[in-house]
Amino acid sequence: MSDLQNRDRQMEQERVRLIVKEIVKKVNKLEQNAGRVVSDVLELRKTFWQDVTVNVDDPDDMTETAASIKQQAELLSERERTHRQMNKELKTLERLKFSPYFGRIDFLENGEKSADQVYLGIASFMDEADENFLIYDWRAPISSLYYDFPPGPARYKTLDGMIEGEMKLKRQFLIRSSEIKGMFDTGVTIGDEMLQEVLGSNASTQMKSIVATIQREQNQIIRNERSKLLIVQGVAGSGKTSAALQRVAYLLYRYRDTLKSENIMLFSPNPLFNSYVATVLPELGEENMQQATYMEYITQRLGNEFHVEDAFTQMEYLLTKKEDQTYAVRVNGVRFKASLEFKKMIDQYAKRLSNAGVIFIDLTFRGEVLISKETIHDYFYSLEESNSIPNRIQLVKEWLLRELKRRVKKERSKSWVEEEVQFLEKEEYLEVFKKMQEKNRFTENTFDDFAQEQKLLAEMVVKEKFKPLFAKVKRLKFIDMLGIYLQFFKENEKKQLRLQDNWEQICIQTVKKLNKMEIYYEDATPFVYLQDLISGRKSNTSIRQIFIDEAQDYTPFQFTFIQRLFPYSKMTLLGDFNQAIFSGATGAETVLTDLEIKGEDVESFVLTKTYRSTKEIVEFTSALIEGGEKIEPFNRPGRKPTVTKVEPIMVNSFVLAKIKEFQEDGHRTIAVICRTVEESKFAYDALKNEIRLHLIEKGTISYEKGILVIPSYLSKGIEFDAVILYDSSQYKNESERKLFYTVCTRAMHELHMVATNGISPLMANVSKEYYGIKAVKINS
């Protein structure tokens, strides 16, 4: 290191110390203030009712009392809000104290005499007088210079327009515990030294938030504000999800006055993924957004009347079922029900229902039909046909509620009511009595004689018994949705569909499943969509930004349905067509099949550079797929992937030895990836007494470091230091190529494939220079 570099480093280290000193001063001041606010909150809670004037003698006094309570509650709420904000700020300052910033740019704006020194960190920090920025938030407009330009002419966009000038210096830091561990000047992209340091480290238990290493193309995605629909097609390990979460943080910063975390929804691939990404936004000083899997959303809409298959059970079927005629029909059904052609059929069916075909359910009470389905049907179709189906359903609901109120009155004189009244428990009687007093505003004549008392008690008993019926009508449960969906297949069964083979068998198979109150995963979205066309569904206006991760696993039908649910939301789709494991197994279209989605508000990005895996792993995995030559590995060297041929009886002992070897090499997250759930359970049971490990299942919600045994399709979106494929020989069919590629790309540093029945046929066209082969034989 030259004298100049030494002096620069010493100067920068001195600045770090000064900044940390300022941060500590701010922390101390905040902690003192926070302590006072906590005292205020505790005191307000303790004396809340002492400080409220309570008087209910007359209306004016009651108004004064309400105002007094409101004023005290608002004061308490404001103090609690201040305390939460202080806590949030303290957490951010603690992170800044550990690593104040990661970058510096010297920018000379056109027309200015001297360059501004801009230091970038995860949050802004100002001097004691709140006049000058000592650290700029990485999301600030000026910070985009760091990601987008090399030293030389540069510009950045502000609300007032474009600012142009010259970048004199671009410097990167690795600061840990307030000490500079690395410092180097760099060019257009984030320097290899920084990436080597960050990417070469072990996988943490959660996804890392690495704002210091955002690349130019990722920065364009993060800061995109124009597009209503943003599509990011990125190869495995290209930083799609990381960019998406940093995009959320950017949007929350950019629109902080109008956009909150509760206005953002992430559709994630499985519950485990939610845990995996849970720390990213808090690390960036933001609250987590709403997260749900698409399946959770659909299941909640279907209620608990049906057993609904999920995507993972569907995948298990496709991986384990014998490929016979039944299997072929199911696969064709999955493929067709994913399409917009099938959606068009549902739309046409809904139009026909306007004239005939809506099926209703009897409203029964005490085993007798109160209002028959035929009566409801006749009333529905007596309404003006120009009214939409949902509007007519609302009119039917209002009519039924009026009818039920009429029936309540008639029912009061029935003998069963008198019996119910006589056998009321003392507590129930007193409760009814109290309700009657409240209802009649404590008048003296409430219970002036026995007859009046009996009448009021009867009314209460009947109303209580009718409650479930009223609730059923309000929830529109008088519509026979199952019957209507079944009718669609029965009506269309004999049709010859130009676009679909086996249509008649698909209809028969679907009807058989529905008759058992079970719904295939591929039927869940069409079912809910048809339900919305009939009953009407208010769109969600509170969600303003939707993020869909692993978008390649969403069908065109599902995506159109989501757009309908959130019509006012901007959307960001992130995916990799090469990891479309569900459509890979069935040949179904996905929302990413055709990236040329047209429209002025649609923008697409393609990320071809991968940062997750070593160069050797990327070279191997790229050779597995068509177009893999376009994938650019980051130049981080490592060992070649290996295949070891092992006798079936030796697999578990070999896997155990391999795990221990990886642990000795310092790898913290090791995944034993199995093809199916059954294989995962078998491997877990065989290994659990020998070594500490976790079995990951479709309902697993927390991601932990260590050794994981996980089914292939649940490993998507997650990375591990080392991956062991439990039996790579089982990936035989061309339909599983994308699944095989996906599991291999989970590895950061080491990929090892066990083979009990020869090398997978899917590796036939992979050059042997990209992997090593060994064989382990049983000692005789």
Disulfide bonds with the S-S distance in Angstrom:
none
